Amino acid sequence: MNWLLPEHIADALPVEAARIEGLRRMVLDHFTQRGYEFIMPPMLEYLESLLTGAGRDLHLRTYKLVDQLSGRTMGVRADITPQAARIDAHLLNHQGVTRLCYCGSVLHTLPASISAGREVLQLGAELYGYAGIAADLDVIRLMAGALETIHLPVSRIDLGHVGIFRALAEAAGLPQESEEALLDMLQAKDVPSLRAYCHDLPSPYGEALLALPRLYGGVEVLELAAQLLPPLPAISEALSGLRHLFDSAPDLPFSVDLGDLRGYHYHNGVVFAAYCRSYPAALAQGGRYDGVGRAFGRERPATGFSLDLREAARLVRYLPSRGAILAPHVGHDHELSGCVTSLRGQGEVVVELLPGEVACEGPFCDRKLVHVGGRWIIEAIQED
């Protein structure tokens, strides 16, 4: 059956596509009104450019092919963020803060979860050139505002900091293999294996690593973390930054999860994930990733977030929309033609029937143009 699509690849039919496009315009307007400039990177790039500073996870998710013009290996992008970093570093070359936003398809070799697709409509925003915690807060507010704009208000924003685990692993003198093993255990919330592994680590670092999965909850977790974790400079700085976010944005539903290390190979500071009541997983996530531009010859502070717009569109219960107006075939009727043109100029959707066509199976038409008393007027279509 040659009409079937590959697994975890799907069409967006008219109703879904219209919903996605409506949300895309709403969110991009939200971004641009706040000074974030829209970019459109290409789907294909040389592999080393796509994977620069992105970590092993992205390498496994990226489709690879050989360019028949150059013979070099190319990749189909699995994440737009590295492309935005390249644009900031090389093409724009601003000295101050750069704010960029984007929306485009990315392709994954395997779905991220059972319900996920392999083609993700990634929408996001990145802020470059500012190292302070104020930039992280700006991006978090932008994320929360974007979800509010599309009628998916956040119920919880989990905060973490990958620098805490990194500082503990370094202080404990862990080799790369051991660090990766511990990371996998933390990500899987495998406390029994973590306990056995940490038993032989030097004190107080083994006890601190074992405590990370328990350090989640409200702002009080930061005080508990300060008591349970060794006072390494990097840990003190990380906890101070997280506390600043709580103090600066009491209106946001922050919580803490110091055991959540998603994007560990990519991020290097504050990380965050937004949750909505109608969805069990994180709907949007991001964090700080300073230094990604280093491989492009220009290291810059960076923070940002992204979400799967198609997944978000499935959760939106209601998106205001107007029905279309059904018009008879215009032919040589100049008055009718002028009326149709005027309505379309006012933003109305007008479907003109073709000769012999008696009904429209396309857009939902709730009104029609009828000729009454020598002029064309709009009437409601009565349902049968």
Secondary structure, 3 states (H helix, E strand, C coil): CCCCCCCCCCCCCHHHHHHHHHHHHHHHHHHHCCCCEECCCCCEEEHHHHHCCCCHHHHHHCEEEECCCCCCEEEECCCCHHHHHHHHHHHHCCCCCEEEEEEEEEECCCCCCCCCCCEEEEEEEEEECCCCHHHHHHHHHHHHHHHHHCCCCCCEEEEEEHHHHHHHHHHCCCCHHHHHHHHHHHHCCCHHHHHHHHCCCCCCHHHHHHHHHHCEECCHHHHHHHHHCCCCHHHHHHHHHHHHHHHHCCCCCEEEECCCCCCCCCCCCEEEEEECCCCCCCCEEEEECCCHHHHHCCCCCEEEEEEEHHHHHHHCCCCCCCCEEEECCCCCCHHHHHHHHHHHHCCCCEEECCCCCCCCCCCCEEEEEEEECCEEEEEECCCC
